[in-house]
Amino acid sequence: MRTQVAIIGAGPSGLLLGQILARSGIDNVIVERQSGDYVLGRIRAGVLEQTTVDLLAAAGVDQRLRHEGLVHDGFELCFDGQRHRIDMKALTGGKTVTVYGQTEVTRDLMDARREGGHTTFYEAKDVQLHDIAGNKPHVTFTHQGEHHTLDCDFIAGCDGFHGVSRASIPADVLKTFERVYPFGWLGVLVDRPPVSEELIYSNHARGFALCSMRSHSRSRYYIQCPSDDKAEQWSDDAFWDELRKRLDSATAQALQTGPSIEKSIAPLRSFVTEPMRHGRLFLAGDAAHIVPPTGAKGLNLAASDVHYLSSALIEHYAEHSPAGLDHYSARCLRRVWKASRFSWWFTSLTHRFPDTGEMGQQLQHAELDYLVNSPAASAAMAENYVGLPLEG
């Protein structure tokens, strides 16, 4: 079996890359170790930068997004019991974000791939990458008891932090940077209208909280919790009681609660690996970098990786030029590090850290006060939140 580009991983980055390449006439095969239902069952962030929305439009999968996505002009910061609005649209010259769940993005991409008749192997076992630094890269795997060898020109590693792609690169080639945060996010999904039309990020003495949404009738809420907590330790009532305590009084009173339809704890970490290319293997998305969810950059960074990689592959096949491929890692990493900085800063600004003490809390308060009262600081915040521009 042969293809031009073998894509490892059928998450949103792998599916988006496959869709863009297919629309450009570049043959690709996706190999995924999990089932399609498992991939769709992952509950992830849902704030899309305009560059991501534009990329989905270019891939021809924005019809439902345009109809169901919620365009947000701003968001709110809550501290000292008061809410302060950051008007992103006004501060950035008209830029906005769109709330549309990652699950829905994945579903749209899956539907488009199936309708296009492009090959995807779900529940592939024993996936291994071979000759990634040579001239004959190939992927071997077992599917439904049958062994397969997939010859290709290039391999795109879109299989996440625990995938085989990054693990296939020699350890002495990679340099990794990592910070694991001493807390997690306990998240609850509920079929109730959002408490606010825009997201609310709350800094409170008891810990961080976030009021978010997936639609006009489905809400997503988070609270900071110890990293060793288990979701089953938290009853719905306990979650709602704790969330109310971390919100301003008006929001707490307006909150509509109900039985959770999903409850989980997400650990927080910052992780970057360099380079994002080794030979004919290119890493994209969580295989190369992870950011705390505070700034909603994870899916958007994966999409920007796909933008650079798809452009480079299209250039290679159309013009026989290696320039885009040669510069792929450097171009991605410039944006990755800026988004990592923003995510780290926003997390440090809104969460309670066990070792900061009263001094740290006072510094947080001073920075929040400066942020909401300084037009320059608010503009910098808004610029990073809506997403920095893509190169080229």
Disulfide bonds with the S-S distance in Angstrom:
none
